[in-house]
Amino acid sequence: MIWDFSRFADTPAMIDENGRQVSYAELKQASEVVAQCVGGRCLVFCLCRNEIGSVVGYTGFLNGSIPPVMLNSHLEEELLRNLVDSYQPAYLWCPADQMAQFPEMTAVHEAYEYVLLKTNFEHSYPLHEDLGLLLTTSGSTGSPKFVRQTYANVLDNARSIVQYLELDATERPITTLPMNYTYGLSIINSHLLVGATILVTEKGLMQKEFWSFFKESGATSFGGVPYTYEMLDRLRFYRMKLPTLRTMTQAGGKILPELHEKFANYAAENGKKFVVMYGQCEATARMGYLPADMAAAKKGSMGIAIPGGKFHLIDANGQEVTEPNVTGELVYEGKNVTMGYAECGDDLAKGDERNGILETGDMAQFDEDGYYYIVGRKKRFLKIYGNRVNLDEVDRLVQGKFHVDFASSGVDDHMYLFVTDEQYAASVRDFVIAKTKLNPAAFKVQVIDEIPKNDAGKTLYKELTKYYV
């Protein structure tokens, strides 16, 4: 069991934007009923929204030793169907307004506008005894690749977050991130551990209703990816009167140093905390954090290892980096390092393939004080508004659809789509936006004469950087 909700009894566990409250006692009862309806350990797909019903199901599944696959409820129906067919879950926990998508399934329980649907698969894949949770690594492209997290991973990482953020029952975090996203889920995990009150809303930062709910409910913290802080900067956030706000956290990619400095200075001048963090789904959520009192002095840094964790750098020759300001691949060790990946149903029976060590794929340096700075990536991933997107997968999807010479590249929050035939430009961009379901502002098409390649026919991605504007 991850959470002992009985410790907090009548304390509000959640409040939604309509003013509905659910106490910890009510959450305990509702989540236990969902687990009892499932009836035993099996795989469940959880279609997530920032709503009370979504959290009720999730907590019921984890406390009931029922591994959920966490997916965005807005995932394209065809992609969802492919995942359901691949993994053959015993149940779906989904918003009641999506039930019509699954006419072949049987509703067996309903609570808080969510419904438990029994699937009709005759076969179920064996589940490893430690498997607690499955999260996608690739944003919302519908990839069948999931990270296999254990119950120990989730609990250890939540406890570590509680420790370094000094969380207690007086906290009132407001949801700003999807709960199927590792960062958003870690906020829920850690705050439920201390008896805090989570303010759940599907509204976004650009909506007036979000800020009304924030103020009326006395929100004490929020989390955001770099794009979140870019939007807050444009909203003139610094002028807002938010007396209850205590803490702002940032993860999901490297924030621009000048923006880091702006928010660090705002926090220092207004008696608040700005905490930059570093993490990956492969380490459950968090691996590093920059203490709030160092936010201004160490702008651009992702900080130090979380309590219980350890960083080191490995150079190109496989040797450990011992001198400051030398680049190496960032390697993390800790109890929150997950078991590995699943790419099909048979992989759910696999055990621990990492043994507490994660090669992050990020290139980094540390300074004379031991603070780490990310300087690049070893492999082809981008963070697009906090969602990690595999560029090799984007290339494969586009080439499979259009049979054209194509390459994707870019920097965090800005993906460039390179084509050699202008007639495909708009179609390719629309296709990638539809597949990723990310903000169209992040994508730009460049028409070039030819995709640069080496003698072996491999794309020379570095030569595409000259087209970035």
Secondary structure, DSSP 8 states (H G I E B T S, - for coil): ----GGGTTTSEEEEETT--EEEHHHHHHHHHHHHHHH-SS--EEEEE-SSHHHHHHHHHHHHTT--EEEEETTS-HHHHHHHHHHH--SEEEEEGGGGGG-TTSEEEEEETTEEEEE---S------TTEEEEEESSTTS--S-EEEEEHHHHHHHHHHHHHHHT--TT--BB--S-TTSHHHHHHHHHHHHTT--EEE----TTSHHHHHHHHHHT--EEEE-HHHHHHHHHTTGGG---TT--EEEE-SS---HHHHHHHHHHHHHTT-EEEEEEE-GGGSSEEEE--GGGTTTTTT--BEE-TT-EEEEE-TTS-B--STT--EEEEEESTT---EEESSGGGGG---SSTTEEEEEEEEEE-TTS-EEEEEESSSEEEETTEEEEHHHHHHHHHHHH---EEEEEETTEEEEEES-GGGHHHHHHHHHHHHT--GGGEEEEE-S---B-TTS-B-GGGGGGG--
